[in-house]
Amino acid sequence: LFQKIKERNDAEKAKLPNDPIKITLPDGTVKEGVKHKTTPFDIAMGISKGLANNSVVALVNGQGWDMNRPLEEDTALELCKFDSPAGRETFWHSSAHVLGLALENKYGAHLCVGPAIDDGFYYDVYCGGSTISPNDNEGIQKSYDQVVKGKHAFERIEMTKDEALEMFKYNDFKTDVLKRKVPDGAMCTAYRCGDLIDLCRGPHVPDTSRVKAFSVMKNSSAYWQGQASNHTLQRVYGVTFPDSKELKQQIGRASCRERV
């Protein structure tokens, strides 16, 4: 169903006009582009390959935007690396999706929610009566690393609420979110990376290989929607960085806090 909708989205976009647009960078430089063709990644590559490879996400007229998503109008464009607030949030949000796929692969878990937080991210999953403990961390790490090695692109689709309900009918948690938060007749978005498909507004990094320096930080449990009368979920916290040096420093800081 995801692929069918993606092909429809692509066909609709192929019919859109390819008029010239102006792309204004923070320093006032103006680049020429083509509506529905030029992407933030294209603009970054036109400046330098290093900038393109290190940019995590774009801000398009102040709105978070996938680096590979075509621009739709004259644009004020900012390219964000990991060291920016928007870059860090996107990096960790994408990492949460990778963790979600790792937990799906390892446990057959049903995905619930997986946000970025101030010092990393977590994913809540439902494993029936099973629990996830610190003893499972090594296996989770290996499953996560396999997803990263796949270098799966983050692909975005737009679909109707009814299509989303059909897509996620196997997952009571996702259908609950759709029924509560998406108005009838409204459109919603989902992203695919590898075998994972998740409801999400985005944006995301270009592919899973970007979020490779990963560590499980802790495990806990939670209730769906914070209500004790609902299912008990397994929560896995993680953190990622662009390189292993920063990850080791973060783990060291976390260890110091625990000792204190």
Backbone as JSON, one array per atom type, in Angstrom:
{
  "sequence": "LFQKIKERNDAEKAKLPNDPIKITLPDGTVKEGVKHKTTPFDIAMGISKGLANNSVVALVNGQGWDMNRPLEEDTALELCKFDSPAGRETFWHSSAHVLGLALENKYGAHLCVGPAIDDGFYYDVYCGGSTISPNDNEGIQKSYDQVVKGKHAFERIEMTKDEALEMFKYNDFKTDVLKRKVPDGAMCTAYRCGDLIDLCRGPHVPDTSRVKAFSVMKNSSAYWQGQASNHTLQRVYGVTFPDSKELKQQIGRASCRERV",
  "N": [[0.83, -1.19, 0.0], [1.94, 1.25, 0.8], [3.86, 1.57, -1.25], [2.2, 1.75, -3.49], [0.82, 4.15, -2.97], [2.98, 5.9, -2.91], [3.86, 5.78, -5.58], [1.65, 6.93, -6.78], [1.73, 9.52, -5.62], [4.21, 10.35, -6.71], [3.58, 10.38, -9.45], [1.65, 12.38, -9.53], [3.16, 14.59, -8.74], [4.93, 14.73, -10.86], [3.47, 15.96, -12.8], [3.31, 18.58, -12.09], [4.06, 22.11, -12.48], [7.27, 23.22, -13.65], [8.54, 25.72, -12.91], [10.92, 28.5, -12.74], [12.56, 29.22, -9.63], [13.62, 31.23, -6.83], [16.16, 30.87, -4.45], [17.03, 31.77, -1.36], [19.81, 32.17, 0.66], [21.04, 32.21, 4.12], [23.07, 34.21, 4.23], [22.29, 36.0, 2.36], [22.87, 35.37, -0.25], [21.62, 34.43, -3.42], [20.3, 31.66, -5.01], [19.56, 29.97, -8.06], [16.76, 27.93, -8.87], [14.54, 25.13, -9.63], [11.12, 24.77, -9.55], [9.58, 22.12, -7.78], [11.59, 20.39, -8.48], [14.33, 21.06, -7.77], [16.24, 20.35, -4.89], [17.01, 20.83, -1.34], [19.38, 19.42, -0.9], [20.56, 19.46, -3.42], [21.2, 22.19, -3.63], [23.01, 22.42, -1.51], [25.06, 20.69, -2.45], [25.88, 22.18, -4.61], [27.32, 24.11, -3.36], [29.27, 22.88, -1.66], [30.58, 19.55, -1.41], [31.13, 18.6, 1.13], [29.46, 20.18, 2.76], [26.97, 19.29, 1.87], [27.05, 16.58, 2.66], [27.2, 16.81, 5.4], [24.98, 18.2, 6.21], [22.02, 17.88, 7.94], [19.3, 18.43, 7.9], [16.95, 20.66, 6.34], [15.81, 24.04, 6.71], [13.03, 25.44, 5.44], [11.73, 28.34, 4.53], [11.53, 28.62, 7.27], [10.43, 26.22, 8.07], [10.8, 22.78, 8.94], [12.4, 20.54, 6.68], [12.89, 17.81, 4.51], [16.11, 16.92, 3.26], [16.16, 15.83, 0.7], [13.76, 16.48, -0.41], [11.86, 18.0, -2.92], [11.79, 21.54, -3.55], [9.09, 23.92, -3.4], [8.45, 26.53, -3.97], [9.49, 30.04, -4.16], [12.13, 30.46, -1.88], [13.37, 30.86, 1.42], [16.21, 29.52, 2.54], [17.8, 27.45, 4.89], [20.52, 25.5, 5.78], [21.02, 22.85, 7.92], [23.25, 21.55, 10.27], [24.28, 18.85, 12.51], [24.97, 20.17, 14.86], [23.17, 22.19, 15.26], [20.02, 23.27, 16.72], [17.71, 22.38, 15.21], [18.92, 20.51, 13.54], [19.94, 18.61, 15.37], [17.57, 17.69, 16.63], [16.22, 16.53, 14.43], [18.08, 14.57, 13.69], [18.03, 12.89, 15.94], [15.34, 12.19, 15.97], [15.11, 10.73, 13.58], [16.84, 8.69, 14.28], [15.31, 7.46, 16.22], [13.36, 6.24, 14.64], [14.96, 4.33, 13.36], [15.68, 2.81, 15.58], [13.11, 1.9, 16.23], [12.6, 0.18, 14.04], [14.62, -1.69, 14.5], [13.69, -2.82, 16.88], [11.25, -3.84, 16.04], [12.22, -5.8, 14.26], [13.67, -7.46, 15.99], [11.94, -8.25, 18.08], [9.4, -8.52, 17.03], [7.76, -6.47, 17.71], [5.03, -4.19, 18.31], [4.87, -0.96, 17.12], [4.65, 2.09, 18.97], [5.05, 5.04, 20.02], [7.76, 7.27, 19.16], [9.67, 9.61, 20.01], [12.07, 12.38, 19.61], [14.05, 13.59, 22.32], [15.4, 15.78, 24.91], [18.01, 14.82, 25.39], [18.51, 12.8, 23.56], [16.61, 10.12, 22.44], [13.66, 8.02, 22.41], [11.9, 4.89, 22.02], [8.67, 3.65, 22.37], [7.31, 0.46, 22.59], [5.04, -2.29, 22.04], [5.12, -5.44, 23.35], [3.49, -7.62, 23.84], [3.25, -9.86, 26.45], [5.92, -9.83, 26.99], [9.05, -8.52, 28.25], [11.59, -5.94, 28.03], [14.89, -5.8, 28.95], [17.97, -4.55, 30.54], [19.71, -6.63, 29.88], [19.14, -7.19, 27.31], [20.29, -5.29, 25.76], [22.65, -5.52, 24.19], [21.85, -7.17, 22.07], [19.89, -5.52, 20.93], [21.49, -3.42, 20.1], [22.97, -4.7, 18.06], [20.93, -5.31, 16.25], [20.09, -2.73, 15.6], [22.44, -1.77, 14.38], [22.47, -3.32, 12.08], [20.33, -2.26, 10.64], [21.32, 0.31, 10.13], [23.53, -0.31, 8.49], [22.2, -1.08, 6.23], [21.65, 1.23, 4.87], [19.21, 2.56, 4.3], [16.96, 4.6, 2.56], [15.06, 7.41, 3.74], [11.79, 7.68, 2.99], [9.04, 9.6, 1.95], [5.47, 9.87, 2.1], [2.24, 11.22, 1.21], [-1.06, 10.81, 2.32], [-4.58, 9.87, 2.53], [-6.68, 9.97, 5.47], [-8.27, 7.64, 5.62], [-6.79, 5.87, 4.03], [-4.51, 5.69, 5.61], [-5.58, 4.48, 7.89], [-6.19, 1.99, 6.84], [-3.61, 1.13, 6.15], [-2.39, 0.9, 8.65], [-3.92, -0.92, 10.06], [-3.27, -3.22, 11.4], [-2.12, -2.43, 13.73], [-3.06, -1.45, 16.77], [-2.34, 0.78, 18.24], [-1.37, 2.76, 16.5], [-3.69, 3.15, 14.96], [-5.34, 4.18, 16.91], [-4.1, 6.66, 17.4], [-4.5, 7.87, 14.9], [-7.32, 8.03, 14.79], [-7.83, 9.74, 16.92], [-6.3, 12.07, 16.47], [-6.19, 12.91, 13.8], [-8.21, 14.72, 11.71], [-11.32, 13.84, 10.1], [-11.25, 13.46, 6.6], [-8.87, 14.81, 6.35], [-5.42, 15.04, 5.3], [-2.52, 12.98, 5.85], [0.87, 12.1, 6.77], [3.43, 9.64, 6.14], [6.46, 7.83, 6.76], [8.92, 5.75, 5.26], [11.57, 3.58, 6.05], [13.69, 1.2, 5.07], [12.21, -1.77, 6.14], [10.48, -0.59, 7.86], [7.54, 1.26, 8.36], [6.09, 4.24, 9.3], [3.77, 6.4, 10.87], [4.25, 9.84, 10.57], [5.24, 13.26, 10.76], [7.72, 14.17, 10.03], [10.64, 16.29, 9.56], [13.25, 14.1, 8.11], [16.56, 12.58, 8.22], [18.61, 11.94, 5.26], [19.2, 9.12, 4.86], [19.51, 5.91, 6.59], [22.18, 5.43, 7.22], [23.32, 7.69, 8.23], [23.03, 7.85, 10.99], [24.79, 6.4, 12.75], [26.46, 6.15, 15.06], [25.6, 4.83, 17.83], [24.02, 4.17, 20.99], [22.32, 2.2, 23.4], [20.75, 3.66, 26.13], [19.11, 3.31, 28.42], [16.46, 1.24, 29.81], [12.94, 1.02, 30.3], [9.53, 0.89, 31.52], [6.25, 1.84, 30.37], [2.94, 3.26, 30.28], [0.43, 3.05, 27.77], [-0.54, 6.11, 26.49], [-0.12, 7.11, 29.0], [-1.86, 6.05, 30.89], [-2.78, 3.96, 33.47], [-4.63, 1.97, 33.13], [-4.33, 1.13, 30.56], [-2.44, -0.73, 28.02], [0.74, -2.08, 29.03], [3.82, -0.83, 28.04], [7.07, -1.29, 26.5], [9.88, 0.66, 26.94], [12.62, 1.94, 25.26], [15.5, 3.76, 25.61], [17.75, 5.76, 23.73], [20.8, 7.13, 22.28], [22.41, 9.01, 19.74], [25.18, 10.04, 17.66], [27.02, 11.99, 15.22], [29.6, 10.91, 15.07], [31.73, 8.41, 16.63], [33.37, 9.39, 18.67], [32.07, 11.61, 19.89], [29.9, 10.22, 20.87], [31.06, 8.52, 22.82], [31.92, 10.45, 24.63], [29.44, 11.44, 25.51], [28.36, 9.16, 26.75], [30.21, 8.9, 28.79], [29.65, 11.25, 30.27], [27.04, 10.69, 31.07], [27.52, 8.48, 32.73], [28.95, 9.67, 34.79], [26.96, 11.35, 35.89], [25.24, 9.41, 36.9], [26.82, 8.27, 38.91], [27.07, 10.4, 40.65]],
  "CA": [[0.0, 0.0, 0.0], [2.86, 2.4, 0.81], [4.45, 1.73, -2.58], [1.13, 2.19, -4.39], [0.58, 5.57, -2.71], [4.18, 6.62, -3.33], [3.83, 5.89, -7.04], [0.61, 7.93, -7.11], [2.3, 10.83, -5.26], [5.25, 10.7, -7.69], [2.93, 10.69, -10.72], [1.0, 13.69, -9.37], [4.2, 15.61, -8.7], [5.54, 14.83, -12.19], [2.61, 16.81, -13.62], [3.34, 19.94, -11.58], [4.91, 22.98, -13.29], [8.69, 23.33, -13.28], [8.92, 27.12, -13.09], [12.11, 28.93, -12.0], [12.38, 29.78, -8.29], [14.81, 31.82, -6.21], [16.46, 30.27, -3.16], [17.86, 32.75, -0.66], [20.55, 31.6, 1.78], [21.1, 33.15, 5.25], [23.98, 35.34, 3.99], [21.73, 36.85, 1.31], [23.14, 34.8, -1.57], [20.43, 33.89, -4.08], [20.56, 30.57, -5.96], [18.45, 29.66, -8.97], [16.28, 26.57, -8.78], [13.37, 24.78, -10.42], [10.02, 24.34, -8.69], [9.26, 20.69, -7.77], [12.76, 19.63, -8.96], [15.52, 21.35, -6.98], [16.14, 19.99, -3.48], [18.04, 21.42, -0.51], [20.63, 18.7, -1.11], [21.14, 19.99, -4.66], [21.79, 23.49, -3.33], [24.19, 22.16, -0.69], [26.1, 20.14, -3.31], [26.39, 23.27, -5.43], [28.25, 24.9, -2.53], [30.39, 21.95, -1.41], [30.19, 18.19, -1.08], [31.18, 18.47, 2.58], [28.25, 20.76, 3.32], [25.86, 18.38, 1.55], [27.15, 15.36, 3.45], [27.07, 17.1, 6.83], [23.69, 18.83, 6.49], [21.08, 16.88, 8.42], [17.94, 18.82, 7.55], [16.83, 22.03, 5.87], [14.68, 24.88, 7.1], [12.48, 26.07, 4.24], [10.84, 29.38, 5.06], [11.39, 28.38, 8.7], [9.8, 24.93, 8.31], [11.67, 21.63, 8.73], [12.23, 20.02, 5.32], [13.86, 16.77, 4.14], [17.14, 17.39, 2.33], [15.89, 15.32, -0.65], [12.39, 16.83, -0.82], [11.9, 19.15, -3.82], [11.23, 22.81, -3.11], [7.81, 24.16, -4.07], [8.22, 27.95, -4.21], [10.62, 30.86, -3.74], [12.42, 29.89, -0.57], [14.48, 31.21, 2.3], [16.74, 28.2, 2.85], [18.9, 27.29, 5.84], [21.01, 24.12, 5.85], [21.31, 22.64, 9.34], [24.08, 20.41, 10.67], [23.9, 18.25, 13.8], [25.22, 21.06, 15.98], [22.08, 23.15, 15.38], [18.84, 22.65, 17.37], [16.89, 21.66, 14.24], [19.69, 19.36, 13.09], [20.01, 17.6, 16.44], [16.24, 17.09, 16.8], [15.96, 15.66, 13.29], [19.01, 13.44, 13.78], [17.54, 11.97, 16.98], [14.03, 11.67, 15.56], [15.39, 9.68, 12.6], [17.43, 7.58, 15.03], [14.2, 6.76, 16.88], [12.77, 5.36, 13.63], [15.87, 3.2, 13.19], [15.49, 1.97, 16.78], [11.82, 1.23, 16.09], [12.76, -0.94, 13.12], [15.44, -2.7, 15.19], [12.82, -3.5, 17.86], [10.31, -4.66, 15.24], [12.94, -6.96, 13.74], [14.15, -8.35, 17.05], [10.89, -8.74, 18.97], [8.08, -8.52, 16.43], [7.03, -5.52, 18.53], [4.16, -3.19, 17.69], [5.36, 0.39, 17.41], [3.71, 3.03, 19.58], [5.56, 6.38, 19.71], [9.21, 7.35, 19.24], [10.09, 11.0, 19.81], [13.34, 12.93, 20.08], [13.97, 14.3, 23.59], [16.51, 16.72, 25.09], [19.33, 14.18, 25.38], [18.49, 11.61, 22.72], [15.31, 9.71, 21.92], [13.22, 6.71, 22.87], [10.75, 4.31, 21.32], [7.77, 2.78, 23.11], [6.77, -0.63, 21.78], [4.24, -3.28, 22.75], [5.67, -6.78, 23.11], [2.62, -8.58, 24.5], [3.64, -10.03, 27.84], [7.38, -9.84, 27.12], [9.7, -7.29, 28.71], [12.94, -5.67, 27.54], [15.74, -5.46, 30.11], [19.36, -4.23, 30.16], [20.37, -7.8, 29.3], [18.82, -7.23, 25.88], [20.87, -4.13, 25.07], [23.63, -5.92, 23.17], [21.1, -7.64, 20.9], [19.26, -4.35, 20.32], [22.58, -2.71, 19.41], [23.29, -5.42, 16.82], [19.8, -5.13, 15.34], [20.17, -1.33, 15.15], [23.57, -1.65, 13.45], [22.09, -3.94, 10.81], [19.5, -1.29, 9.91], [22.22, 1.38, 9.67], [24.32, -0.83, 7.38], [21.33, -1.17, 5.05], [21.63, 2.55, 4.23], [17.86, 2.71, 3.78], [16.5, 5.98, 2.4], [13.8, 7.82, 4.35], [10.87, 8.03, 1.91], [7.85, 10.26, 2.49], [4.24, 9.89, 1.3], [1.04, 11.89, 1.72], [-2.21, 9.93, 2.08], [-5.8, 10.22, 3.25], [-6.87, 9.29, 6.76], [-8.77, 6.29, 5.37], [-5.66, 5.05, 3.57], [-3.65, 5.45, 6.76], [-6.25, 3.49, 8.74], [-6.01, 0.7, 6.18], [-2.19, 0.77, 6.23], [-1.99, 0.56, 10.03], [-5.0, -1.64, 10.73], [-2.68, -4.28, 12.22], [-1.51, -1.83, 14.92], [-4.1, -0.72, 17.5], [-1.81, 2.04, 18.78], [-1.36, 3.73, 15.41], [-5.06, 3.48, 14.59], [-5.84, 5.04, 17.97], [-3.56, 7.99, 17.13], [-5.18, 8.39, 13.71], [-8.7, 8.37, 15.11], [-7.89, 10.86, 17.87], [-5.55, 13.28, 16.12], [-6.32, 13.31, 12.4], [-9.62, 14.98, 11.39], [-11.87, 13.17, 8.92], [-11.03, 14.21, 5.37], [-7.54, 15.42, 6.34], [-4.3, 14.25, 4.8], [-1.45, 12.75, 6.82], [2.11, 11.65, 6.14], [4.16, 8.52, 6.71], [7.81, 7.64, 6.24], [9.45, 4.39, 5.21], [13.02, 3.34, 5.98], [13.78, -0.25, 5.09], [10.92, -2.43, 6.32], [9.65, 0.18, 8.79], [6.67, 2.34, 7.9], [5.58, 4.85, 10.52], [3.12, 7.7, 10.8], [5.22, 10.85, 11.0], [5.28, 14.51, 10.0], [9.07, 14.44, 9.59], [11.48, 15.73, 8.5], [14.22, 13.08, 8.48], [17.85, 12.56, 7.53], [18.44, 11.27, 3.96], [19.15, 7.66, 4.94], [19.83, 5.38, 7.92], [23.63, 5.38, 7.48], [23.74, 8.93, 8.89], [22.84, 7.81, 12.45], [25.46, 5.13, 13.05], [27.12, 6.09, 16.38], [24.4, 4.61, 18.66], [24.08, 3.37, 22.21], [21.16, 2.12, 24.29], [21.07, 4.33, 27.39], [18.4, 2.65, 29.5], [15.17, 0.63, 29.5], [11.92, 1.2, 31.33], [8.19, 0.59, 31.01], [5.33, 2.98, 30.36], [1.57, 2.92, 29.9], [-0.06, 3.75, 26.59], [-1.19, 7.37, 26.8], [0.11, 7.43, 30.4], [-2.99, 5.58, 31.7], [-2.47, 2.65, 34.04], [-5.63, 1.0, 32.66], [-3.96, 0.74, 29.2], [-1.37, -1.71, 27.88], [2.09, -1.75, 29.45], [4.75, -0.77, 26.91], [8.49, -1.32, 26.78], [10.52, 1.89, 26.44], [14.08, 1.86, 25.11], [16.13, 5.05, 25.38], [19.02, 5.7, 23.04], [21.39, 8.38, 21.84], [23.29, 8.86, 18.58], [25.97, 11.2, 17.27], [27.63, 11.79, 13.9], [30.8, 10.07, 15.15], [31.85, 7.63, 17.86], [34.04, 10.18, 19.7], [31.04, 12.35, 20.62], [29.08, 9.25, 21.59], [31.8, 8.1, 24.02], [31.89, 11.57, 25.57], [28.1, 11.48, 26.08], [28.23, 8.03, 27.66], [31.0, 9.25, 29.97], [28.91, 12.24, 31.06], [25.9, 10.0, 31.69], [28.05, 7.65, 33.82], [29.29, 10.58, 35.89], [25.71, 11.77, 36.52], [24.71, 8.28, 37.67], [27.63, 8.11, 40.12], [26.73, 11.51, 41.56]],
  "C": [[0.87, 1.26, 0.0], [3.4, 2.63, -0.59], [3.43, 2.23, -3.59], [0.88, 3.7, -4.23], [1.77, 6.4, -3.14], [4.2, 6.81, -4.84], [2.78, 6.91, -7.48], [1.12, 9.34, -6.81], [3.32, 11.27, -6.31], [4.64, 11.09, -9.03], [2.26, 12.07, -10.67], [2.03, 14.81, -9.41], [4.86, 15.81, -10.06], [4.74, 15.75, -13.11], [2.67, 18.28, -13.21], [4.29, 20.8, -12.41], [6.33, 23.09, -12.74], [9.18, 24.76, -13.55], [10.2, 27.45, -12.32], [11.71, 29.46, -10.61], [13.71, 30.34, -7.8], [14.94, 31.27, -4.79], [17.46, 31.17, -2.46], [18.48, 32.11, 0.58], [20.67, 32.64, 2.9], [22.01, 34.35, 5.04], [23.48, 36.27, 2.89], [22.0, 36.37, -0.1], [21.87, 34.19, -2.15], [20.86, 32.85, -5.12], [19.32, 30.36, -6.83], [18.07, 28.19, -8.81], [15.07, 26.36, -9.66], [12.31, 24.21, -9.48], [9.73, 22.85, -8.91], [10.4, 19.82, -8.31], [13.95, 19.81, -8.01], [15.27, 21.02, -5.51], [17.18, 20.77, -2.66], [19.39, 20.74, -0.68], [21.33, 19.2, -2.38], [21.84, 21.32, -4.4], [23.06, 23.31, -2.5], [25.34, 21.62, -1.53], [26.71, 21.21, -4.21], [27.36, 24.17, -4.7], [29.48, 24.07, -2.22], [29.84, 20.58, -1.04], [30.18, 17.98, 0.43], [29.94, 19.03, 3.24], [27.06, 19.84, 3.08], [25.87, 17.15, 2.44], [26.93, 15.6, 4.94], [25.76, 17.8, 7.2], [22.67, 17.74, 6.8], [19.67, 17.15, 7.91], [17.98, 20.25, 7.03], [15.68, 22.73, 6.58], [14.25, 25.64, 5.86], [11.41, 27.05, 4.68], [10.5, 29.11, 6.53], [10.81, 27.03, 9.06], [10.78, 23.8, 8.04], [11.34, 20.92, 7.42], [13.29, 18.96, 5.05], [14.85, 17.32, 3.13], [16.85, 16.97, 0.89], [14.48, 15.63, -1.14], [12.43, 18.07, -1.71], [11.23, 20.39, -3.22], [10.03, 23.17, -3.98], [7.56, 25.62, -4.42], [9.51, 28.72, -3.92], [10.86, 30.63, -2.26], [13.57, 30.62, 0.12], [14.99, 29.89, 2.88], [17.89, 28.27, 3.84], [19.25, 25.82, 5.92], [21.55, 23.87, 7.25], [22.15, 21.38, 9.55], [23.63, 19.91, 12.04], [24.02, 19.23, 14.95], [24.18, 22.18, 16.12], [20.89, 22.49, 16.07], [17.98, 21.84, 16.4], [17.61, 20.4, 13.75], [19.72, 18.25, 14.12], [18.65, 16.91, 16.63], [15.92, 16.13, 15.66], [16.81, 14.41, 13.34], [18.48, 12.41, 14.79], [16.17, 11.41, 16.64], [14.21, 10.54, 14.54], [15.99, 8.46, 13.29], [16.36, 6.78, 15.74], [13.51, 5.82, 15.9], [13.65, 4.13, 13.41], [15.76, 2.25, 14.38], [14.17, 1.23, 16.69], [11.91, 0.04, 15.17], [13.58, -2.05, 13.76], [14.59, -3.49, 16.17], [11.75, -4.33, 17.16], [11.01, -5.94, 14.78], [13.27, -7.96, 14.83], [13.01, -9.0, 17.83], [9.54, -8.92, 18.29], [7.17, -7.53, 17.14], [6.11, -4.64, 17.69], [4.62, -1.81, 18.12], [4.26, 1.25, 18.01], [4.13, 4.46, 19.25], [7.07, 6.4, 19.91], [9.73, 8.75, 19.01], [11.57, 11.26, 20.12], [13.09, 13.65, 21.4], [15.26, 15.11, 23.77], [17.89, 16.07, 24.96], [19.35, 12.88, 24.58], [17.09, 11.32, 22.2], [14.9, 8.42, 22.62], [12.16, 6.18, 21.92], [9.99, 3.43, 22.3], [7.22, 1.72, 22.17], [5.96, -1.57, 22.67], [4.71, -4.66, 22.36], [4.79, -7.86, 23.71], [2.99, -8.67, 25.96], [5.14, -10.0, 28.07], [7.9, -8.49, 27.62], [11.08, -7.16, 28.07], [13.76, -5.17, 28.71], [17.13, -5.07, 29.63], [20.11, -5.41, 29.55], [20.15, -7.9, 27.79], [19.57, -6.17, 25.07], [21.84, -4.5, 23.95], [22.92, -6.38, 21.9], [20.41, -6.5, 20.17], [20.29, -3.56, 19.52], [22.89, -3.38, 18.07], [22.18, -5.25, 15.79], [19.79, -3.73, 14.76], [21.27, -1.19, 14.1], [23.26, -2.25, 12.09], [21.24, -2.99, 9.97], [20.38, -0.18, 9.34], [23.01, 0.91, 8.44], [23.5, -0.95, 6.09], [21.25, 0.11, 4.26], [20.27, 2.8, 3.54], [17.48, 4.18, 3.69], [15.22, 6.2, 3.22], [12.91, 8.35, 3.23], [9.56, 8.53, 2.51], [6.66, 10.12, 1.54], [3.18, 10.73, 2.0], [-0.16, 11.02, 1.35], [-3.41, 10.42, 2.86], [-5.84, 9.48, 4.59], [-7.34, 7.86, 6.55], [-7.66, 5.36, 4.88], [-4.73, 4.71, 4.72], [-4.27, 4.41, 7.69], [-6.13, 2.09, 8.15], [-4.56, 0.22, 6.33], [-1.81, 0.27, 7.62], [-3.06, -0.23, 10.79], [-4.5, -2.77, 11.63], [-2.19, -3.76, 13.57], [-2.54, -0.95, 15.63], [-3.63, 0.64, 17.98], [-1.8, 3.12, 17.7], [-2.78, 4.12, 14.99], [-5.71, 4.37, 15.64], [-5.38, 6.48, 17.75], [-4.3, 8.63, 15.95], [-6.6, 8.85, 14.03], [-8.81, 9.59, 16.01], [-7.33, 12.16, 17.31], [-5.7, 13.76, 14.68], [-7.8, 13.52, 12.07], [-10.06, 14.19, 10.14], [-11.67, 14.06, 7.7], [-9.66, 14.85, 5.27], [-6.52, 14.46, 5.74], [-3.29, 14.04, 5.93], [-0.23, 12.19, 6.08], [2.69, 10.45, 6.87], [5.52, 8.45, 6.05], [8.15, 6.15, 6.26], [10.97, 4.45, 5.25], [13.21, 1.84, 6.13], [12.39, -0.85, 5.2], [10.01, -1.68, 7.29], [8.84, 1.21, 8.03], [6.0, 2.91, 9.14], [4.87, 6.16, 10.19], [4.1, 8.75, 11.3], [5.12, 12.09, 10.14], [6.67, 14.78, 9.43], [9.55, 15.78, 10.1], [12.47, 14.69, 9.04], [15.53, 13.27, 7.72], [17.68, 11.8, 6.22], [18.36, 9.75, 4.03], [19.71, 7.19, 6.29], [21.32, 5.36, 8.23], [24.11, 6.61, 8.22], [23.79, 8.79, 10.41], [23.5, 6.57, 13.06], [26.09, 5.03, 14.43], [26.03, 6.05, 17.45], [24.73, 3.84, 19.92], [22.72, 3.36, 22.89], [21.56, 2.74, 25.62], [20.37, 3.7, 28.59], [17.1, 2.06, 28.98], [14.2, 0.94, 30.64], [10.6, 0.74, 30.75], [7.34, 1.84, 31.1], [3.94, 2.46, 30.04], [1.19, 3.7, 28.65], [-0.9, 4.95, 27.02], [-1.1, 7.74, 28.29], [-0.99, 6.97, 31.34], [-2.73, 4.16, 32.17], [-3.46, 1.57, 33.59], [-5.31, 0.5, 31.25], [-2.82, -0.27, 29.21], [-0.05, -1.17, 28.46], [3.03, -1.87, 28.25], [6.18, -0.89, 27.39], [9.14, -0.1, 26.13], [12.03, 1.7, 26.42], [14.6, 3.25, 24.77], [17.46, 4.86, 24.66], [19.56, 7.08, 22.75], [22.31, 8.07, 20.66], [24.04, 10.17, 18.34], [26.57, 10.94, 15.89], [28.9, 10.95, 13.92], [30.92, 9.46, 16.54], [32.51, 8.41, 19.0], [33.02, 10.94, 20.55], [30.16, 11.41, 21.42], [29.77, 8.81, 22.88], [31.81, 9.2, 25.07], [30.53, 11.65, 26.26], [27.9, 10.36, 27.08], [29.02, 8.29, 28.94], [30.29, 10.25, 30.86], [27.73, 11.6, 31.77], [26.35, 9.15, 32.86], [28.39, 8.49, 35.03], [28.03, 11.04, 36.64], [25.15, 10.66, 37.39], [25.49, 8.09, 38.96], [27.31, 9.18, 41.15], [25.37, 11.26, 42.2]]
}
